[in-house]
Amino acid sequence: MLDLMIVGNSSEGGDSSRSLSLDTPQEVTFEAFHNWCSTRIQESALSKEGIVEEIFGMINADGSGAISVDEFVSIFETLGEVLDHEDVRELVYQMDRNGDGKIDIEEFRHMMQKHVI
């Protein structure tokens, strides 16, 4: 089970926090990743583009310019969640627009603009 603390602003303008608990890896992959990215964006003073590039760079640990399944698995482990490689492959498949099995900066930027920022 994933248990992340999500911090943000309430509709009344005050601070709010909530815990996100999900029971299955299939539910966790996309939603947990988006929530983590959204929280990072809210906490940063960087421009949206700078934040996207920063998050991409954090996940792209080998500096290859593309995020692999293993790099996504690693970031989820950093978040405290061990996910099945097949579940992470599904996440990558959802974002992979050119079909190479990895996520480049443009694919990542597209996903972030569509779903997060």
N, CA, C and O atoms as a MOPAC input file, in Angstrom:
PM7 MOZYME 1SCF
protein

 N      0.84100 1    -1.17900 1     0.00000 1
 C      0.00000 1     0.00000 1     0.00000 1
 C      0.88500 1     1.24100 1     0.00000 1
 O      1.91000 1     1.28000 1     0.68100 1
 N      0.49000 1     2.24400 1    -0.75900 1
 C      1.20800 1     3.51200 1    -0.80900 1
 C      0.55300 1     4.49600 1     0.12500 1
 O     -0.67200 1     4.61400 1     0.15100 1
 N      1.34700 1     5.19500 1     0.88300 1
 C      0.82600 1     6.22700 1     1.76700 1
 C      1.70300 1     7.45400 1     1.58900 1
 O      2.80900 1     7.51200 1     2.12800 1
 N      1.21800 1     8.43400 1     0.83700 1
 C      1.94800 1     9.67200 1     0.57800 1
 C      1.23900 1    10.81600 1     1.26100 1
 O      0.01200 1    10.81800 1     1.35700 1
 N      1.98900 1    11.78500 1     1.73400 1
 C      1.38400 1    12.99200 1     2.28300 1
 C      1.33300 1    14.01500 1     1.16500 1
 O      2.36900 1    14.37500 1     0.60500 1
 N      0.15100 1    14.48100 1     0.83700 1
 C     -0.05600 1    15.48500 1    -0.18700 1
 C     -0.34600 1    16.79800 1     0.52200 1
 O     -1.26000 1    16.87000 1     1.34400 1
 N      0.41800 1    17.82800 1     0.21400 1
 C      0.24000 1    19.13000 1     0.84100 1
 C     -0.14000 1    20.11900 1    -0.23200 1
 O      0.46800 1    20.14700 1    -1.30200 1
 N     -1.14900 1    20.93600 1     0.04600 1
 C     -1.57600 1    21.92600 1    -0.93600 1
 C     -2.44200 1    22.97000 1    -0.29200 1
 O     -2.46400 1    23.10800 1     0.93100 1
 N     -3.16100 1    23.71300 1    -1.12000 1
 C     -4.05800 1    24.75200 1    -0.63500 1
 C     -5.48900 1    24.27500 1    -0.73200 1
 O     -5.87700 1    23.64700 1    -1.71700 1
 N     -6.26000 1    24.56400 1     0.26700 1
 C     -7.67400 1    24.21300 1     0.22900 1
 C     -8.42000 1    25.23200 1    -0.60200 1
 O     -7.88400 1    26.29600 1    -0.91200 1
 N     -9.64500 1    24.91900 1    -0.96300 1
 C    -10.45200 1    25.85000 1    -1.74800 1
 C    -10.77100 1    27.11500 1    -0.96200 1
 O    -11.12300 1    28.13400 1    -1.55700 1
 N    -10.65700 1    27.06900 1     0.35700 1
 C    -10.90700 1    28.24700 1     1.17900 1
 C     -9.67400 1    29.13000 1     1.28900 1
 O     -9.72600 1    30.17400 1     1.93800 1
 N     -8.57700 1    28.74000 1     0.67500 1
 C     -7.38000 1    29.55400 1     0.68900 1
 C     -6.38100 1    29.19200 1     1.77000 1
 O     -5.28100 1    29.74600 1     1.79100 1
 N     -6.72200 1    28.29000 1     2.66100 1
 C     -5.80400 1    27.89200 1     3.71700 1
 C     -4.98600 1    26.69000 1     3.30100 1
 O     -5.22300 1    26.07800 1     2.25900 1
 N     -4.01800 1    26.36600 1     4.13800 1
 C     -3.22100 1    25.18500 1     3.86900 1
 C     -4.01800 1    23.94100 1     4.22000 1
 O     -4.81700 1    23.94300 1     5.15700 1
 N     -3.79600 1    22.89800 1     3.47300 1
 C     -4.43200 1    21.62400 1     3.78500 1
 C     -3.43800 1    20.52500 1     3.48400 1
 O     -2.53900 1    20.69400 1     2.66000 1
 N     -3.59800 1    19.41900 1     4.14400 1
 C     -2.78900 1    18.25500 1     3.81900 1
 C     -3.68700 1    17.04700 1     3.91300 1
 O     -4.65300 1    17.01700 1     4.67600 1
 N     -3.34900 1    16.05500 1     3.11900 1
 C     -4.13400 1    14.83400 1     3.16000 1
 C     -3.22400 1    13.67400 1     2.82900 1
 O     -2.21600 1    13.83200 1     2.14000 1
 N     -3.58000 1    12.54300 1     3.31300 1
 C     -2.81300 1    11.34300 1     3.06200 1
 C     -3.47300 1    10.58400 1     1.92700 1
 O     -4.69100 1    10.41100 1     1.90900 1
 N     -2.67900 1    10.14000 1     0.99600 1
 C     -3.18700 1     9.36400 1    -0.13000 1
 C     -2.80500 1     7.92200 1     0.10900 1
 O     -1.61900 1     7.59100 1     0.11300 1
 N     -3.77000 1     7.06900 1     0.30600 1
 C     -3.50900 1     5.65600 1     0.51900 1
 C     -4.16000 1     4.87000 1    -0.59800 1
 O     -5.36100 1     4.98900 1    -0.84100 1
 N     -3.36400 1     4.07100 1    -1.27200 1
 C     -3.87100 1     3.25300 1    -2.36400 1
 C     -3.47000 1     1.81200 1    -2.10400 1
 O     -2.36500 1     1.53900 1    -1.63400 1
 N     -4.36300 1     0.90400 1    -2.40800 1
 C     -4.13100 1    -0.48600 1    -2.05100 1
 C     -3.40500 1    -1.31300 1    -3.10000 1
 O     -2.76900 1    -2.30700 1    -2.75100 1
 N     -3.47700 1    -0.94100 1    -4.36700 1
 C     -2.88500 1    -1.79000 1    -5.39000 1
 C     -1.91100 1    -1.00800 1    -6.25200 1
 O     -2.10300 1     0.18700 1    -6.47500 1
 N     -0.85600 1    -1.67400 1    -6.74300 1
 C      0.10200 1    -1.00100 1    -7.61000 1
 C     -0.53700 1    -0.43300 1    -8.87200 1
 O     -0.08000 1     0.59600 1    -9.37000 1
 N     -1.57000 1    -1.06400 1    -9.40100 1
 C     -2.21300 1    -0.56000 1   -10.59900 1
 C     -2.81100 1     0.82000 1   -10.35100 1
 O     -2.77800 1     1.67400 1   -11.23600 1
 N     -3.35300 1     1.04600 1    -9.16800 1
 C     -3.90400 1     2.35300 1    -8.82600 1
 C     -2.79800 1     3.35000 1    -8.51100 1
 O     -2.95300 1     4.54700 1    -8.75300 1
 N     -1.70300 1     2.87300 1    -7.98300 1
 C     -0.64100 1     3.72400 1    -7.50600 1
 C      0.15500 1     4.38500 1    -8.62400 1
 O      0.52100 1     5.55300 1    -8.49000 1
 N      0.42500 1     3.71500 1    -9.67500 1
 C      1.42300 1     4.16800 1   -10.63000 1
 C      1.19100 1     5.58500 1   -11.12400 1
 O      2.00000 1     6.46700 1   -10.83400 1
 N      0.14000 1     5.82700 1   -11.84300 1
 C     -0.05900 1     7.12200 1   -12.47600 1
 C     -0.49400 1     8.18000 1   -11.46700 1
 O      0.03500 1     9.29100 1   -11.47600 1
 N     -1.43400 1     7.85900 1   -10.61300 1
 C     -1.95200 1     8.83700 1    -9.65300 1
 C     -0.88800 1     9.25500 1    -8.64300 1
 O     -0.73900 1    10.44400 1    -8.36100 1
 N     -0.15700 1     8.30200 1    -8.10300 1
 C      0.87600 1     8.63900 1    -7.12200 1
 C      1.97100 1     9.49000 1    -7.75000 1
 O      2.45200 1    10.44400 1    -7.13800 1
 N      2.35700 1     9.14600 1    -8.95400 1
 C      3.37900 1     9.92700 1    -9.64500 1
 C      2.89900 1    11.35000 1    -9.88000 1
 O      3.63700 1    12.30000 1    -9.62000 1
 N      1.67800 1    11.51000 1   -10.36600 1
 C      1.13300 1    12.85200 1   -10.60200 1
 C      1.02300 1    13.65000 1    -9.31100 1
 O      1.35200 1    14.83500 1    -9.27800 1
 N      0.56500 1    13.00700 1    -8.26400 1
 C      0.45000 1    13.70600 1    -6.98100 1
 C      1.81100 1    14.15800 1    -6.47300 1
 O      1.95200 1    15.26800 1    -5.96100 1
 N      2.80400 1    13.30200 1    -6.61600 1
 C      4.14900 1    13.66200 1    -6.19500 1
 C      4.65400 1    14.85400 1    -7.00400 1
 O      5.20300 1    15.79800 1    -6.43700 1
 N      4.47100 1    14.81700 1    -8.33000 1
 C      4.89800 1    15.92700 1    -9.19000 1
 C      4.13700 1    17.20300 1    -8.85200 1
 O      4.73200 1    18.27800 1    -8.78400 1
 N      2.85100 1    17.09700 1    -8.64400 1
 C      2.04500 1    18.27900 1    -8.31800 1
 C      2.51600 1    18.92700 1    -7.02500 1
 O      2.61100 1    20.15100 1    -6.93800 1
 N      2.80700 1    18.11300 1    -6.03100 1
 C      3.29800 1    18.63500 1    -4.76300 1
 C      4.63000 1    19.33400 1    -4.96900 1
 O      4.85800 1    20.41000 1    -4.41500 1
 N      5.50200 1    18.74000 1    -5.75100 1
 C      6.81200 1    19.34300 1    -6.03100 1
 C      6.63300 1    20.69400 1    -6.72000 1
 O      7.34500 1    21.64400 1    -6.39400 1
 N      5.71500 1    20.79700 1    -7.64900 1
 C      5.45500 1    22.04400 1    -8.36300 1
 C      4.95600 1    23.11100 1    -7.39700 1
 O      5.40700 1    24.25500 1    -7.45400 1
 N      4.03700 1    22.75400 1    -6.51700 1
 C      3.48700 1    23.71200 1    -5.55900 1
 C      4.55100 1    24.24000 1    -4.60900 1
 O      4.47800 1    25.38800 1    -4.17100 1
 N      5.53800 1    23.41300 1    -4.28700 1
 C      6.55600 1    23.79600 1    -3.31800 1
 C      7.70900 1    24.57100 1    -3.93800 1
 O      8.54200 1    25.10200 1    -3.20300 1
 N      7.78900 1    24.65400 1    -5.24200 1
 C      8.95500 1    25.22700 1    -5.90600 1
 C      8.72900 1    26.66800 1    -6.34200 1
 O      7.61600 1    27.06400 1    -6.68800 1
 N      9.80300 1    27.43800 1    -6.31800 1
 C      9.75800 1    28.81300 1    -6.80800 1
 C     10.18900 1    28.88500 1    -8.27200 1
 O     10.17900 1    29.96900 1    -8.85500 1
 N     10.56300 1    27.77100 1    -8.87400 1
 C     10.98000 1    27.74500 1   -10.27200 1
 C      9.79000 1    27.95000 1   -11.19700 1
 O      8.64000 1    27.78500 1   -10.79100 1
 N     10.07600 1    28.31000 1   -12.44000 1
 C      9.02100 1    28.37800 1   -13.44700 1
 C      8.50400 1    26.96700 1   -13.69800 1
 O      9.16500 1    25.98500 1   -13.36000 1
 N      7.32700 1    26.87400 1   -14.28900 1
 C      6.76500 1    25.55000 1   -14.58400 1
 C      7.72100 1    24.74000 1   -15.45200 1
 O      7.92700 1    23.55200 1   -15.20400 1
 N      8.30300 1    25.37000 1   -16.46400 1
 C      9.24000 1    24.66300 1   -17.34200 1
 C     10.46900 1    24.20400 1   -16.56000 1
 O     10.95900 1    23.09300 1   -16.75900 1
 N     10.95900 1    25.05600 1   -15.67800 1
 C     12.10600 1    24.69400 1   -14.85300 1
 C     11.80500 1    23.53100 1   -13.93200 1
 O     12.65400 1    22.67100 1   -13.70200 1
 N     10.60100 1    23.51100 1   -13.41200 1
 C     10.18700 1    22.42000 1   -12.52700 1
 C     10.10400 1    21.11500 1   -13.29600 1
 O     10.56900 1    20.07900 1   -12.82200 1
 N      9.50800 1    21.16400 1   -14.48800 1
 C      9.40400 1    19.95900 1   -15.32000 1
 C     10.80100 1    19.41100 1   -15.59600 1
 O     11.03800 1    18.21000 1   -15.46800 1
 N     11.72100 1    20.29200 1   -15.97500 1
 C     13.08800 1    19.85300 1   -16.26000 1
 C     13.78100 1    19.32400 1   -15.01000 1
 O     14.53600 1    18.35500 1   -15.08600 1
 N     13.53500 1    19.94900 1   -13.86200 1
 C     14.13200 1    19.48000 1   -12.61300 1
 C     13.61800 1    18.08400 1   -12.25400 1
 O     14.40600 1    17.20100 1   -11.91300 1
 N     12.31100 1    17.88400 1   -12.33000 1
 C     11.73700 1    16.57100 1   -12.01600 1
 C     12.25200 1    15.52800 1   -12.99400 1
 O     12.61500 1    14.42300 1   -12.59000 1
 N     12.28800 1    15.87300 1   -14.28900 1
 C     12.80800 1    14.95000 1   -15.30000 1
 C     14.24600 1    14.56000 1   -14.95500 1
 O     14.59900 1    13.38200 1   -14.99800 1
 N     15.07000 1    15.54700 1   -14.61600 1
 C     16.46200 1    15.27800 1   -14.27500 1
 C     16.61800 1    14.40700 1   -13.04200 1
 O     17.53700 1    13.59000 1   -12.96800 1
 N     15.72700 1    14.57500 1   -12.07300 1
 C     15.76700 1    13.75100 1   -10.86700 1
 C     15.46000 1    12.29200 1   -11.19000 1
 O     16.06700 1    11.38200 1   -10.62500 1
 N     14.52000 1    12.07900 1   -12.09500 1
 C     14.13600 1    10.71200 1   -12.44800 1
 C     15.15100 1    10.09900 1   -13.39900 1
 O     15.45500 1     8.91100 1   -13.28600 1
 N     15.67900 1    10.87900 1   -14.32900 1
 C     16.64600 1    10.41700 1   -15.33300 1
 C     18.04300 1    10.35000 1   -14.70700 1
 O     18.93200 1    11.12800 1   -15.05400 1
 N     18.21300 1     9.41800 1   -13.79100 1
 C     19.42500 1     9.33200 1   -12.97600 1
 C     20.69300 1     9.11000 1   -13.78700 1
 O     21.75700 1     9.58500 1   -13.39000 1
 N     20.61400 1     8.40800 1   -14.90300 1
 C     21.82500 1     8.13400 1   -15.68000 1
 C     22.17400 1     9.25300 1   -16.65800 1
 O     23.20300 1     9.18900 1   -17.33100 1
 N     21.32600 1    10.27700 1   -16.74000 1
 C     21.60700 1    11.41600 1   -17.60500 1
 C     21.51500 1    11.13200 1   -19.08600 1
 O     22.04900 1    11.89100 1   -19.89600 1
 N     20.84800 1    10.05400 1   -19.45500 1
 C     20.76500 1     9.64800 1   -20.86200 1
 C     19.83000 1    10.51900 1   -21.68900 1
 O     19.88300 1    10.48500 1   -22.91800 1
 N     18.97900 1    11.29500 1   -21.03500 1
 C     17.99900 1    12.09600 1   -21.76100 1
 C     16.68300 1    11.37400 1   -21.97200 1
 O     15.78800 1    11.89200 1   -22.63900 1
 N     16.55800 1    10.17800 1   -21.40700 1
 C     15.30800 1     9.41900 1   -21.48500 1
 C     15.13400 1     8.64000 1   -20.18300 1
 O     16.09800 1     8.11300 1   -19.62800 1
 N     13.90100 1     8.57600 1   -19.71000 1
 C     13.59500 1     7.86500 1   -18.46800 1
 C     13.21200 1     6.43000 1   -18.80800 1
 O     12.30600 1     6.18400 1   -19.60500 1
 N     13.91400 1     5.49500 1   -18.19100 1
 C     13.64600 1     4.07400 1   -18.40900 1
 C     12.69500 1     3.54000 1   -17.33900 1
 O     12.40900 1     4.21200 1   -16.34800 1
 N     12.22000 1     2.33600 1   -17.55800 1
 C     11.38100 1     1.66200 1   -16.56600 1
 C     12.14400 1     1.55400 1   -15.24500 1
 O     11.57900 1     1.81900 1   -14.18400 1
 N     13.41700 1     1.16900 1   -15.30000 1
 C     14.21600 1     1.02400 1   -14.07700 1
 C     14.33200 1     2.34000 1   -13.31500 1
 O     14.32200 1     2.34600 1   -12.08400 1
 N     14.44400 1     3.46100 1   -14.04200 1
 C     14.53800 1     4.75300 1   -13.36900 1
 C     13.22000 1     5.12100 1   -12.69200 1
 O     13.22100 1     5.71000 1   -11.61100 1
 N     12.09200 1     4.77500 1   -13.32600 1
 C     10.80500 1     4.99900 1   -12.66300 1
 C     10.67600 1     4.11800 1   -11.42700 1
 O     10.20000 1     4.58000 1   -10.39000 1
 N     11.08900 1     2.86200 1   -11.51800 1
 C     11.05000 1     1.96900 1   -10.36000 1
 C     11.87100 1     2.58100 1    -9.22500 1
 O     11.44300 1     2.57300 1    -8.07100 1
 N     13.03200 1     3.10200 1    -9.55100 1
 C     13.90900 1     3.70300 1    -8.55100 1
 C     13.25700 1     4.90400 1    -7.87200 1
 O     13.35700 1     5.04600 1    -6.65400 1
 N     12.59100 1     5.77200 1    -8.63700 1
 C     11.96700 1     6.95400 1    -8.03100 1
 C     10.81200 1     6.54600 1    -7.11900 1
 O     10.60300 1     7.15600 1    -6.07000 1
 N     10.05800 1     5.51000 1    -7.51800 1
 C      8.98300 1     5.04100 1    -6.64300 1
 C      9.55600 1     4.42400 1    -5.37000 1
 O      8.97400 1     4.58300 1    -4.29600 1
 N     10.69100 1     3.72000 1    -5.47000 1
 C     11.34000 1     3.19000 1    -4.27200 1
 C     11.76900 1     4.33300 1    -3.35600 1
 O     11.66400 1     4.22900 1    -2.13400 1
 N     12.25400 1     5.43100 1    -3.95600 1
 C     12.61800 1     6.61500 1    -3.18100 1
 C     11.40600 1     7.17500 1    -2.45000 1
 O     11.52400 1     7.69000 1    -1.33800 1
 N     10.23900 1     7.07100 1    -3.08100 1
 C      8.99100 1     7.52100 1    -2.46100 1
 C      8.48100 1     6.52100 1    -1.42400 1
 O      7.46800 1     6.75700 1    -0.76700 1
 N      9.20000 1     5.39600 1    -1.28500 1
 C      8.82500 1     4.40800 1    -0.28300 1
 C      7.91900 1     3.31200 1    -0.79200 1
 O      7.32800 1     2.57900 1     0.00100 1
 N      7.79700 1     3.18600 1    -2.09900 1
 C      6.89600 1     2.18700 1    -2.66300 1
 C      7.65400 1     1.30400 1    -3.64100 1
 O      8.31600 1     1.80500 1    -4.55000 1
 N      7.56000 1    -0.00700 1    -3.45900 1
 C      8.16400 1    -0.96000 1    -4.38100 1
 C      7.06500 1    -1.43500 1    -5.32000 1
 O      6.07200 1    -2.01800 1    -4.88300 1
 N      7.24900 1    -1.18300 1    -6.60700 1
 C      6.24100 1    -1.53700 1    -7.60100 1
 C      6.75300 1    -2.61600 1    -8.53000 1
 O      7.95500 1    -2.73200 1    -8.76900 1
 N      5.84900 1    -3.38600 1    -9.03900 1
 C      6.14400 1    -4.40200 1   -10.02500 1
 C      6.59100 1    -3.72800 1   -11.32800 1
 O      6.01900 1    -2.71700 1   -11.73600 1
 N      7.61500 1    -4.29100 1   -11.97700 1
 C      8.10100 1    -3.72500 1   -13.23900 1
 C      6.99400 1    -3.64900 1   -14.29200 1
 O      6.98300 1    -2.71900 1   -15.09900 1
 N      6.08200 1    -4.59000 1   -14.30000 1
 C      4.99000 1    -4.55800 1   -15.28900 1
 C      4.08000 1    -3.35900 1   -15.07400 1
 O      3.62300 1    -2.74900 1   -16.04000 1
 N      3.81500 1    -3.01900 1   -13.83600 1
 C      2.99300 1    -1.84400 1   -13.54600 1
 C      3.69300 1    -0.57000 1   -14.01100 1
 O      3.05700 1     0.33100 1   -14.55900 1
 N      5.00100 1    -0.50100 1   -13.79100 1
 C      5.76000 1     0.66800 1   -14.22000 1
 C      5.84900 1     0.71300 1   -15.74200 1
 O      5.78100 1     1.79100 1   -16.33300 1
 N      6.00100 1    -0.44300 1   -16.38300 1
 C      5.99200 1    -0.48100 1   -17.85200 1
 C      4.69200 1     0.10600 1   -18.39700 1
 O      4.70200 1     0.81200 1   -19.40500 1
 N      3.58900 1    -0.18200 1   -17.73900 1
 C      2.29000 1     0.36400 1   -18.15200 1
 C      2.29200 1     1.88500 1   -18.02900 1
 O      1.77800 1     2.57600 1   -18.90800 1
 N      2.85900 1     2.40600 1   -16.96200 1
 C      2.98500 1     3.85500 1   -16.79500 1
 C      3.80600 1     4.45100 1   -17.93800 1
 O      3.40700 1     5.44900 1   -18.53900 1
 N      4.94600 1     3.84100 1   -18.23400 1
 C      5.80100 1     4.32000 1   -19.32900 1
 C      5.05500 1     4.23100 1   -20.65000 1
 O      5.11400 1     5.15800 1   -21.45700 1
 N      4.35900 1     3.13200 1   -20.87800 1
 C      3.59700 1     2.95700 1   -22.11700 1
 C      2.57600 1     4.07900 1   -22.29800 1
 O      2.37800 1     4.56200 1   -23.41300 1
 N      1.93200 1     4.49400 1   -21.21700 1
 C      0.93500 1     5.56100 1   -21.29300 1
 C      1.54500 1     6.89100 1   -21.71200 1
 O      0.87000 1     7.70700 1   -22.33900 1
 N      2.80200 1     7.11900 1   -21.37900 1
 C      3.45900 1     8.39000 1   -21.70100 1
 C      4.29300 1     8.33600 1   -22.97700 1
 O      4.59200 1     9.37900 1   -23.56000 1
 N      4.67100 1     7.14900 1   -23.41600 1
 C      5.60100 1     6.95900 1   -24.53300 1
 C      4.91600 1     7.21800 1   -25.87100 1
 O      4.18300 1     6.36900 1   -26.37800 1
 N      5.15900 1     8.39200 1   -26.43500 1
 C      4.48800 1     8.78600 1   -27.67600 1
 C      5.20200 1     8.26900 1   -28.91900 1
 O      4.56200 1     8.08600 1   -29.95400 1
 N      6.51200 1     8.02700 1   -28.84600 1
 C      7.23700 1     7.57200 1   -30.03500 1
 C      7.49800 1     6.07000 1   -30.04300 1
 O      8.09400 1     5.55600 1   -30.98900 1
 N      7.06300 1     5.36000 1   -29.00900 1
 C      7.12600 1     3.90600 1   -28.98900 1
 C      8.49700 1     3.30500 1   -28.74400 1
 O      8.70600 1     2.13000 1   -29.04400 1
 N      9.44600 1     4.07800 1   -28.20300 1
 C     10.78600 1     3.53100 1   -27.97500 1
 C     10.95000 1     2.87200 1   -26.60300 1
 O     12.02300 1     2.35900 1   -26.28500 1
 N      9.89500 1     2.88500 1   -25.79600 1
 C      9.95000 1     2.24100 1   -24.48600 1
 C     10.56700 1     3.08800 1   -23.38800 1
 O     10.74800 1     2.61500 1   -22.26600 1
 N     10.89300 1     4.34200 1   -23.70400 1
 C     11.45700 1     5.27700 1   -22.73300 1
 C     10.71900 1     6.60100 1   -22.86000 1
 O     10.00600 1     6.83300 1   -23.83600 1
 N     10.89100 1     7.45700 1   -21.87700 1
 C     10.24200 1     8.76700 1   -21.87900 1
 C     11.31300 1     9.84000 1   -22.03700 1
 O     12.15200 1    10.03000 1   -21.15600 1
 N     11.27500 1    10.54400 1   -23.18100 1
 C     12.21600 1    11.65300 1   -23.36700 1
 C     11.61100 1    12.92700 1   -22.77800 1
 O     10.46800 1    12.91800 1   -22.32000 1
 N     12.36300 1    14.00600 1   -22.79000 1
 C     11.91200 1    15.24200 1   -22.15100 1
 C     10.62900 1    15.77200 1   -22.77700 1
 O      9.77500 1    16.29500 1   -22.06100 1
 N     10.46900 1    15.65300 1   -24.08300 1
 C      9.25400 1    16.14900 1   -24.73600 1
 C      8.03100 1    15.33500 1   -24.32500 1
 O      6.96700 1    15.90300 1   -24.08000 1
 N      8.16700 1    14.02000 1   -24.24700 1
 C      7.05900 1    13.17100 1   -23.80400 1
 C      6.71500 1    13.47000 1   -22.34500 1
 O      5.54400 1    13.52400 1   -21.97000 1
 N      7.73900 1    13.66100 1   -21.54000 1
 C      7.53000 1    13.98000 1   -20.13100 1
 C      6.85100 1    15.33600 1   -19.99600 1
 O      5.90900 1    15.48400 1   -19.21800 1
 N      7.32000 1    16.31700 1   -20.74400 1
 C      6.73400 1    17.66200 1   -20.72300 1
 C      5.26100 1    17.59900 1   -21.14600 1
 O      4.40900 1    18.23600 1   -20.52600 1
 N      4.96400 1    16.83300 1   -22.19800 1
 C      3.58500 1    16.68900 1   -22.68000 1
 C      2.69500 1    16.10400 1   -21.58100 1
 O      1.59600 1    16.60100 1   -21.33800 1
 N      3.17100 1    15.05200 1   -20.92200 1
 C      2.39400 1    14.42400 1   -19.85400 1
 C      2.17600 1    15.40400 1   -18.70700 1
 O      1.07100 1    15.50400 1   -18.17500 1
 N      3.21600 1    16.12200 1   -18.32800 1
 C      3.09900 1    17.06200 1   -17.21400 1
 C      2.11900 1    18.18600 1   -17.54800 1
 O      1.30800 1    18.56700 1   -16.70400 1
 N      2.18400 1    18.71500 1   -18.75700 1
 C      1.27300 1    19.79000 1   -19.15000 1
 C     -0.16400 1    19.29800 1   -19.22700 1
 O     -1.09500 1    20.02600 1   -18.88400 1
 N     -0.34000 1    18.08200 1   -19.67100 1
 C     -1.68600 1    17.52500 1   -19.82800 1
 C     -2.31900 1    17.14900 1   -18.48800 1
 O     -3.51800 1    17.34400 1   -18.29000 1
 N     -1.52500 1    16.61600 1   -17.58000 1
 C     -2.09100 1    16.02500 1   -16.36300 1
 C     -1.72800 1    16.72200 1   -15.06000 1
 O     -2.42700 1    16.54600 1   -14.06200 1
 N     -0.65200 1    17.51100 1   -15.03800 1
 C     -0.17500 1    18.01700 1   -13.75500 1
 C     -0.20200 1    19.53300 1   -13.68300 1
 O     -0.75800 1    20.08700 1   -12.73500 1
 N      0.38700 1    20.22500 1   -14.66300 1
 C      0.45700 1    21.69000 1   -14.58000 1
 C     -0.49600 1    22.37500 1   -15.51300 1
 O     -0.54600 1    23.60500 1   -15.55100 1

